[in-house]
């Protein structure tokens, strides 16, 4: 997997932990090992500009996804073809506020947002109730599986 992470925000972030989560999520969704993903962390001003430009909504948001080759999840027998998955843009400042509200760490929130962004890049959405149920169920499964993998890695 070719995953590039670029932190353009002023907030220090554990990029290795985000990389591990993104790699885990892509593996679970059977994305080809030669697929490419970029993750960019930006400040609130940059995120607000992107949010207005692409979603026509004011204020910064937590995550935006920009799919490129419209890849979809594969299966164990038929992984996604290689290609350019796209870009995930995260805003650590917004994630920090949301983490406090959710009662977990900013890194936990950034990893949740990374999983959410990966799913959007692979065509998942949450505009309709059935889509939301599927997407958020997959997001929960990815985060739970990753947490279990991380616990085993540390022992």
C-alpha positions as CSV (number, residue, x, y, z in Angstrom):
1,X,0.0,0.0,0.0
2,X,1.4,3.4,-0.8
3,X,0.1,5.8,1.8
4,X,1.5,9.2,2.1
5,X,0.8,11.4,5.2
6,X,1.5,15.1,5.2
7,X,0.8,17.1,8.3
8,X,0.4,20.7,7.3
9,X,-1.4,21.7,10.6
10,X,0.4,23.1,13.6
11,X,-0.8,20.2,15.7
12,X,1.6,17.3,16.4
13,X,0.0,14.0,15.3
14,X,1.1,10.4,15.6
15,X,1.3,9.9,11.9
16,X,2.5,6.3,12.3
17,X,-0.7,5.3,14.2
18,X,-2.8,6.9,11.5
19,X,-0.8,5.0,8.9
20,X,-1.3,1.7,10.7
21,X,-5.1,2.3,10.9
22,X,-5.3,3.3,7.2
23,X,-3.3,0.2,6.2
24,X,-5.5,-2.0,8.4
25,X,-8.7,-0.6,6.9
26,X,-7.5,-1.0,3.4
27,X,-6.4,-4.6,4.1
28,X,-9.8,-5.4,5.6
29,X,-11.6,-4.0,2.6
30,X,-9.3,-6.0,0.2
31,X,-7.8,-3.0,-1.5
32,X,-5.0,-3.9,-3.8
33,X,-1.5,-3.5,-2.2
34,X,-0.5,-1.2,-5.1
35,X,-3.3,1.3,-4.5
36,X,-2.3,4.8,-3.5
37,X,-3.8,7.0,-0.7
38,X,-2.8,10.5,0.5
39,X,-3.8,11.8,3.9
40,X,-3.3,15.5,4.6
41,X,-3.8,17.2,8.0
42,X,-4.7,20.8,7.7
43,X,-5.6,23.7,10.0
44,X,-9.1,25.1,10.5
45,X,-8.6,27.9,7.9
46,X,-7.5,25.5,5.2
47,X,-10.3,23.0,6.0
48,X,-12.9,25.8,6.0
49,X,-11.7,26.9,2.5
50,X,-12.0,23.3,1.2
51,X,-15.4,22.8,2.9
52,X,-16.8,25.9,1.3
53,X,-15.2,25.2,-2.1
54,X,-16.3,21.5,-2.3
55,X,-19.4,21.2,-0.1
56,X,-20.7,24.8,-0.2
57,X,-20.9,24.7,3.6
58,X,-19.4,27.3,6.0
59,X,-16.9,26.6,8.7
60,X,-14.3,23.9,9.0
61,X,-15.3,20.2,9.1
62,X,-13.5,17.2,10.5
63,X,-12.8,15.1,7.4
64,X,-13.2,15.4,3.6
65,X,-12.6,12.7,1.1
66,X,-11.7,13.2,-2.5
67,X,-11.9,9.9,-4.5
68,X,-9.9,9.6,-7.7
69,X,-10.3,6.3,-9.5
70,X,-13.6,5.4,-8.0
71,X,-12.3,2.1,-6.6
72,X,-14.7,-0.1,-4.6
73,X,-14.0,-2.7,-1.9
74,X,-12.7,-6.0,-3.2
75,X,-13.0,-9.5,-1.8
76,X,-10.3,-11.9,-0.6
77,X,-10.5,-13.7,-4.0
78,X,-10.8,-10.5,-6.0
79,X,-9.1,-7.5,-4.5
80,X,-9.7,-4.0,-5.7
81,X,-7.6,-3.3,-8.8
82,X,-4.5,-1.1,-8.3
83,X,-5.1,2.5,-8.7
84,X,-5.3,5.9,-7.1
85,X,-7.7,5.7,-4.2
86,X,-7.7,9.4,-3.5
87,X,-7.1,11.9,-0.7
88,X,-8.4,12.2,2.8
89,X,-8.1,15.6,4.5
90,X,-8.3,15.8,8.3
91,X,-8.5,18.7,10.6
92,X,-6.8,17.9,14.0
93,X,-8.3,21.0,15.6
94,X,-11.9,20.0,14.9
95,X,-11.0,16.4,15.8
96,X,-9.7,17.6,19.1
97,X,-13.0,19.3,20.0
98,X,-15.0,16.2,18.9
99,X,-12.7,13.9,20.9
100,X,-13.4,15.8,24.1
101,X,-17.2,15.5,23.5
102,X,-16.8,11.8,22.7
103,X,-14.6,11.1,25.8
104,X,-11.6,9.7,23.9
105,X,-8.3,11.0,22.7
106,X,-7.6,13.2,19.6
107,X,-5.7,10.3,18.1
108,X,-8.7,8.0,18.5
109,X,-10.9,10.6,16.8
110,X,-8.4,11.1,14.0
111,X,-8.3,7.3,13.4
112,X,-12.1,7.2,13.4
113,X,-12.1,10.0,10.8
114,X,-9.4,8.1,8.8
115,X,-11.6,5.0,8.7
116,X,-14.6,7.1,7.8
117,X,-12.6,8.8,5.0
118,X,-11.4,5.5,3.6
119,X,-15.0,4.2,3.4
120,X,-16.1,7.4,1.6
121,X,-13.2,6.9,-0.9
122,X,-14.5,3.4,-1.6
123,X,-18.0,4.6,-2.4
124,X,-19.8,4.3,1.0
125,X,-22.1,7.1,2.1
126,X,-24.5,7.9,4.9
127,X,-27.1,10.1,3.3
128,X,-29.8,7.4,3.6
129,X,-30.6,5.4,6.7
130,X,-29.7,2.0,5.2
131,X,-26.4,3.5,3.8
132,X,-25.6,5.0,7.2
133,X,-26.2,1.7,8.9
134,X,-23.9,-0.2,6.5
135,X,-21.2,2.5,6.6
136,X,-21.1,3.0,10.3
137,X,-21.3,-0.7,10.9
138,X,-18.2,-1.2,8.8
139,X,-16.5,1.7,10.5
140,X,-17.2,0.2,13.9
141,X,-15.9,-3.2,12.7
142,X,-12.7,-1.7,11.3
143,X,-12.0,0.3,14.5
144,X,-12.7,-2.7,16.8
145,X,-10.6,-5.0,14.7
146,X,-7.8,-2.5,14.6
147,X,-7.9,-1.9,18.4
148,X,-7.6,-5.7,18.9
149,X,-4.7,-5.9,16.5
150,X,-3.0,-3.0,18.3
151,X,-3.4,-4.7,21.7
152,X,-1.8,-7.8,20.4
153,X,1.0,-5.8,18.8
154,X,1.8,-4.2,22.2
155,X,2.0,-7.5,24.1
